C-alpha cells in the first residue's frame, strides 16, 4: 500500500533516536520529583517502539524531552545522529520540523484549515515546496482521498487521527512520536490507526515511538520499553497483548519497594 | 446559581478585571457627564448656566453614553465567548441551559453593580472638575453648586446594567446552544441589530440637516449618527472582510509567507468572531475622527464669525477638546481591553500551530499580519462613519461641502489606532507564547 520513497535512508543515520542519561526534575528543591532519572536508550531506524508504564512513570515526559518539546535538566538527545542542543524555541522548532513528526491523542489539527491544508501545513511553515500530488497520495493511503476539502470538525475521531498521521508523514521525519494516539478512539478506529503506524514503519521506512498504556496498542509495536518511576524497567521484543499486560501488572514488584513515595505528585500526568 | 456566580467572581477575580475595568470606566464617564443635568436642575442656577450644563449633558453625555453602551457590551461579549470550556463542564455536571444562563447573567449583574459603585466617587470628582473648568472660563456662574443626583446615578446604573446583562445574555445563549450541539447560529439577531444601527445612524446624520447652524447641540446628532454607523459597519464588516480576503489570499500569502497563509485562513474562518474586535476599533476610529474634526470645524467657525479670540475663547476651545478627548481615550482603552482579551484567549491555537512546526516568530508574524488587516479594515469603516458625521455638520455649520481641515489629525488617529492594535495583539501573543506549546494545547480553561 505504501510506496517506499526514493531518497529515504540515503543520508540517514542507522540510529534514529539516542538518549544518553536524560534526567528531568519537576518542582522546587525540597519536593523535587524526578520524572526521568538517567534514562539512556537507542532506537535503530525503521523500528516501531512502544513506551509503556503506569501513570506517573514518566513516559510522557520521556516523549516530550525526546521530541524537543520539553528540555531535560541533564543528558543528551540525538535524533538521526544529530544532537538536539538547547537554544531558542525557534531553533528547536526548526530542528524538530526537519526530523520529527507528531501524533497526539487530541489530534491538534487546525480547525480553520481543510484536511489537505492541515496535512501540508508543516511544509508550508518550513517554507518547503508543496508537492500536492504527494500530499494527495499520502491522504489516499490513509483513506482520506475523498475528504480533502473537509474541515476537521466534520470528521470522526479516527479520521482526524488519520489526518494527523498524514501530516506526520508528509515531512518524511526521522522519528514520529505518537502520544496515546488511540487514547480517544473506539476499538475499530484504534486498530486502523495502529495498522497505519505499522505500515509507516514496515513499508515507509519510518521510525515510530509510541507512548501508550494500552497493551493491545503496544502489541502492534516491534518492541516495548517499560518505564517505572522515571527509569527504564525492562524491554520486550515481539510483544503480545498478554505478555505485555502480565509484565505491566508486575512492574511494581521490582521497583516499587525501592522507589516508594517518589511517584506521587507528578505534575505532568505521565 | 447566583451563589455559583458569586463564587466564580470571587475565586478568579483576574478574569473579571477586563470586564470590571470596562464597566467601571463606562459608568464613570456616563455618570460624570450626566451629573451636569443634575447640576443644571439645582437651586439658584441662572438660565444661561443651566443651558450650558444641559447642553453638555445632552450632547457629550448623550453620545458618550451611547458609546459606553456599545463598548461595554462588546467587551463583555468577548469575555463570555471565551468560556466555552467552562460552560461545557457545567453541562457535564448537570447544569441546565437555564442555570448556566442564570450564572453568567448573574455574574454580569454582579460586575455591573460593583463597577457602578466603584465609579461613584471618580465620577463625582470628574463632574466637579468639569464644572470647575466651566466656572473658571466664566461659562457657568460661580454660585452654581455641583449636584450629583438621580439623573447621573440612574444613567450610570441603567447603561452599565443594560450593556453588561444584555451582552452576557446574548453571548451565553449562543454559547449554550453551541454546546448543546446545535447548528452554528446564523446571527440573525445580530444582522438585524446591525441593520437597525445602520438605519438609525443614517437617520442621526440626516437629522443634522434639519438643525439650525447656531443650535448649540448641533454636534450631537452627527456624533450619534457616527457611533451608530460604526456599530452597523462593525456588524457587517466581517462578511465584507471574508469576501475581500478571498481575493487577497494570494497576494497576502506571497508577501507574508506562511504567517500570511495562516492569517488569511484564520480571518476567513473566524470572520464572524472578529466583529467583537472590529467593533471597538471602528468605534475608536469613527468617534475620534468625527468628534475631533467637528470640534476643529466648530472652533474655526467661531473664529471666522469675527468674535475676537479672547483668553476665555481659547480656554473653552481647549476645554472642548479635553471633553472630546476623554471620550476618545475611553474608546481607545476599550480597544486595548478587547484586543488583549481576544488575543490571550488564543493561547491554545498558538500552541497547536507551534506543535505543527511554527516558530514563535511565525506565530507572532501571523498575529502581526492579522493586526494589519484588522487595522486597515477598522480605518476604512471608521473613517467612513466619521466622515458621514463630519460632512453634514460642516455643511450646516459653514455652508461649505468640503471642510477646511488638515489631514494631520486623521493621520494621528490612524497612527494611534494602528499602534494600539499591533502593540496590544503582538505583545499579548508574546506573553501567550511563554507557555510551553504542549501545556498550552492541553490547558482546558
Boltz contact constraints between the chains, C-beta under 6 A:
constraints:
  - contact:
      token1: [A, 64]
      token2: [B, 438]
      max_distance: 6.0
  - contact:
      token1: [A, 69]
      token2: [B, 438]
      max_distance: 6.0
  - contact:
      token1: [A, 89]
      token2: [B, 360]
      max_distance: 6.0
  - contact:
      token1: [A, 90]
      token2: [B, 359]
      max_distance: 6.0
  - contact:
      token1: [A, 90]
      token2: [B, 360]
      max_distance: 6.0
  - contact:
      token1: [A, 90]
      token2: [B, 361]
      max_distance: 6.0
  - contact:
      token1: [A, 93]
      token2: [B, 359]
      max_distance: 6.0
  - contact:
      token1: [A, 97]
      token2: [B, 357]
      max_distance: 6.0
  - contact:
      token1: [A, 108]
      token2: [B, 352]
      max_distance: 6.0
  - contact:
      token1: [A, 108]
      token2: [B, 355]
      max_distance: 6.0
  - contact:
      token1: [A, 108]
      token2: [B, 441]
      max_distance: 6.0
  - contact:
      token1: [A, 112]
      token2: [B, 265]
      max_distance: 6.0
  - contact:
      token1: [A, 112]
      token2: [B, 266]
      max_distance: 6.0
  - contact:
      token1: [A, 112]
      token2: [B, 269]
      max_distance: 6.0
  - contact:
      token1: [A, 113]
      token2: [B, 265]
      max_distance: 6.0
  - contact:
      token1: [A, 121]
      token2: [B, 356]
      max_distance: 6.0
  - contact:
      token1: [A, 122]
      token2: [B, 356]
      max_distance: 6.0
  - contact:
      token1: [A, 122]
      token2: [B, 357]
      max_distance: 6.0
  - contact:
      token1: [A, 124]
      token2: [B, 258]
      max_distance: 6.0
  - contact:
      token1: [A, 124]
      token2: [B, 261]
      max_distance: 6.0
  - contact:
      token1: [A, 125]
      token2: [B, 258]
      max_distance: 6.0
  - contact:
      token1: [A, 125]
      token2: [B, 357]
      max_distance: 6.0
  - contact:
      token1: [A, 125]
      token2: [B, 358]
      max_distance: 6.0
